């Protein structure tokens, strides 16, 4: 089988979607089957790179975010030509915008089934913006339009993948047909408990021996709720000076806020981007507690990786990420407020974090090792291809 992935959610510094795609390529290269893989992504230049049974097409695209380095793949004619030349057995679109529509149309023309992966719950972002700018009446209209848009696009796909049961319920309620839950995974050979390098890593960060290390990994952006984390840390600094050290790994629009906070605190370190998974795993293991302030997550891959390394997680209840936590969440924040998050961090820090982390790591390895995830995905691929009639319903 030849699989083709299309996405715009890919950049040199992007996270979960990129990790999923690279792990899929590695799985195909390592398995004994004759499956092949094609990846189409935006980039600085138009190139093609072949490696074994994998081919990566990069199409030149304009930059839309300097910090996240995302690009808008507008050259849909090039996408169409690649699909016609490669003739994959199935197309997986990880994009809800123009690239997603191109996948559907070209797939129909070539009689190739298309499945969509609903990676980002983008109507939620529109909902929050419209509420602040235009009020509740406009918000209801935006949500109605968003639901109709999502329903229209994804009902043209042979199946729609989502990473959590909670989000699957939302899409089914909106009228999207044939929604399948596919949790994301973790490389348990890299992301695993190992405290042998913990003290050396902490010393390299200049962390005091008796301080609890808090870790955040991800973009510094409004949709990631990092402002709440900054404020929560300021509260902790006032209440319990020198009890905590915060390590932030990531970059984004809120970099200046982070710089200002660093200027006021000696207990804060930052790294713009950590591209090497082994290095990232080392930071996960160096932390006592991973802090995830996000409330719009469709999955939360960094929370899974942290737990796989034996580091428990604290955050705000109510997102799709709740289903991914393998330890007690009773002490998590119940409100999306900095004060509530600070109190949750305090409560969690008093727990036996090593024991919580060890149990979480065992569950993460048992349920989310990448081979297990991809075995299920390839079963979905084969089922969709076997049942495809060449004209999915509109």
Helices and strands as residue ranges (DSSP letters): E 2-6, H 16-30, E 36-43, E 47-51, E 54-60, E 62-63, E 71-72, H 76-86, E 90-93, H 98-110, E 113-117, H 122-134, H 136-154, E 159-162, H 165-173, E 179-181, G 195-197, H 198-205, E 212-217, G 222-224, H 226-239, E 244-249, H 255-264, E 268-271, H 277-286, E 289-292, H 301-308, E 313-315, G 320-324, H 338-349, H 353-368, H 370-387
